[in-house]
Amino acid sequence: MRKLRNLSIFGLAFAVLAVTLMPVSTAKASGFDYLYEPFDELNFQPVDPDAYWWVTNSGEEGGYPMLWNDLNGNGSSVSIEKQGRWNSYADLSLLTTTTEGYYTNAEISETPSGFAYNQGKWNPEYRHPVLLRTKVRWDGDFNTDGSGDAIGSSGVWLWNSPMDYMTYEFYPIDAMGISWNNDGSALVPGLNSLVMQQDWPVHVGTPTVSDMGNWLNFTMLWNEDANGNQSVQQWVNGQYLGKVDLAAPIDEGLAVQIWHDNQTYNYEGVLLETPVEDQSFQVDYLAIVQL
């Protein structure tokens, strides 16, 4: 992972060209924040106190809920895999050892989920939008409408990490990104680009995708105008999925959350299932720039 700050305007222009699918107006700022993660290796907290990412596996052990701040849990795993000689990607897997009825999750995040509500760093300012690009795919019986044997949910979001395990509170979700939910979900089943504000989906984009096993390119632009009004635009494989003008600005910083869990929200509560075969969510790279 390489994180660069305070580059010249020439570096800014190069970075924007490298991470954008569409033309973007660039502010003449003296510096900007930029995050690029190619997932060729994964250094993480708390194993390495200088690492950028948190890796967490949630699951069950001996009949009790457990958290592993490590690459493996009982029912899930996070790994770096190779594709060919040069390419690598992060693999977040749910395994058939997942215990039904217990929450199981594999995740990579900027902040320690459950202990970092409202502590993210990404939020636009006037003439300083946030631009995110990532490349993802799914391995297993995943279909774009949520059907198939795959279970749970997965995706890449910017969000406010709404759980607080210290106070046992769950705050309203503010989130935006790309995600998949199985067809039993009451929360936007299938493959979607999504913007959620205060627990409510305010924008849902449905991309035209033939095979979720192929790499998908996702782009998101989060902007703020001179009056403080915010908007979000999203693309998948260059297909424009629309723009939403937020009724009220998100005034908190959001953090990167990459996850794959066995959780399905339905109209009767939360269903926690066991996959019938190992399934995985994979991320080739992640790039964010605040212009």
Protein Blocks (a to p, Z undefined) as FASTA:
>chain_A
ZZdehiafklmmmmmmmmpcbdcdddddfbdcddddehlaccddfkbmmbmbdcddddde
ehiacdddbfbdchiacddddehjkbccddddddfkbcghiacdddddfbdghiaghiaf
bdcdehiacddddddddedjddfkopajbecjddddddehlacfknopacdddddddddd
dfkbcghgajdddddeehiafbdcddddfblkbccdddddddddfkopacddddeehiag
bjaddfbdcfbdcdddddddfbdcdfkbcaddddfbdcddddfbdcdddZZ
